[in-house]
Amino acid sequence: MLQFFSKYKFFAIVLFVLSVIIISIIYSILKPKKILQVYEPYRVDTELVDSTVQHVRKYHKIADFSLVNQNGEEVTHQNYEGKIYVADFFFTTCQTICPIMTGHMKKIQEKLKQDQEVLLLSHTVIPETDSVPQLKKYALEKGIDDSKWNIVTGEKKHIYELARKSYLVAKSDGDGGPYDMIHTENFVLVDKKKRIRGFYDGTNEEEIDRLIEDIQVLKKENRDQ
């Protein structure tokens, strides 16, 4: 019996390896390819979407913008041209969800530090107090990499419209101020065509892991096109 197994040992090993390869190929063929949906305004909670765009069912894109970052430099949509990026809304003195969100954005920064295709963008919702020096102080305290992550301020009306009409992540405050808002904890994944491809709870670490995985899905999508 031992002589029999010894005689056919090589054949058995080859057969096993071939079986593993064949099973792997079959699994890869049958496994559904993950595709991220494109989010249009009509698919998003109306509380987070400006009434002027709630009807939009196709071709929604992030609008052009012009803001100022932590270094006093102008940051526009052109800085994010041809990039995948993650956007959110916060303010530097927030003591509730913002520190958690910033910590999770920092995790994305560190995980994708060498990835030239991916950038980050955080907008303050109270630009009247989050001046450039305040943003710079915050950036230094939080270890923000200027080459990877812009935290921006600007005209409040412009930021509000971006939140409500482009990124679809802010509620109206309801306190009588025409451009006041309550920002959400959402992180927004934007593809190279300026389309929203995902929303993620910026306070939930599992959601951040899902976001990082989805970035890789988008990168593969770009390579396959």
Salt bridges, closest charged atoms under 4 A:
ASP64 OD1 - HIS77 NE2 3.70
ASP64 OD1 - LYS194 NZ 3.67
GLU81 OE1 - LYS194 NZ 3.94
GLU110 OE1 - LYS113 NZ 3.62
ASP115 OD2 - LYS219 NZ 2.55
GLU117 OE1 - LYS192 NZ 2.79
GLU117 OE2 - LYS219 NZ 3.81
GLU128 OE2 - LYS156 NZ 3.61
ASP146 OD2 - LYS136 NZ 3.41
GLU161 OE2 - LYS157 NZ 2.79
GLU161 OE2 - LYS165 NZ 3.97
ASP180 OD1 - LYS156 NZ 2.57
ASP191 OD2 - ARG195 NE 2.81
ASP191 OD2 - ARG197 NH1 2.94
GLU205 OE2 - LYS107 NZ 3.11
GLU207 OE1 - ARG210 NH2 2.98
ASP209 OD1 - LYS107 NZ 2.78
ASP214 OD1 - LYS34 NZ 2.55
ASP214 OD2 - ARG210 NH1 3.75
GLU221 OE2 - ARG195 NH2 3.98
GLU221 OE1 - ARG197 NH2 2.91
ASP224 OD2 - LYS33 NZ 3.35
ASP224 OD2 - LYS220 NZ 3.05
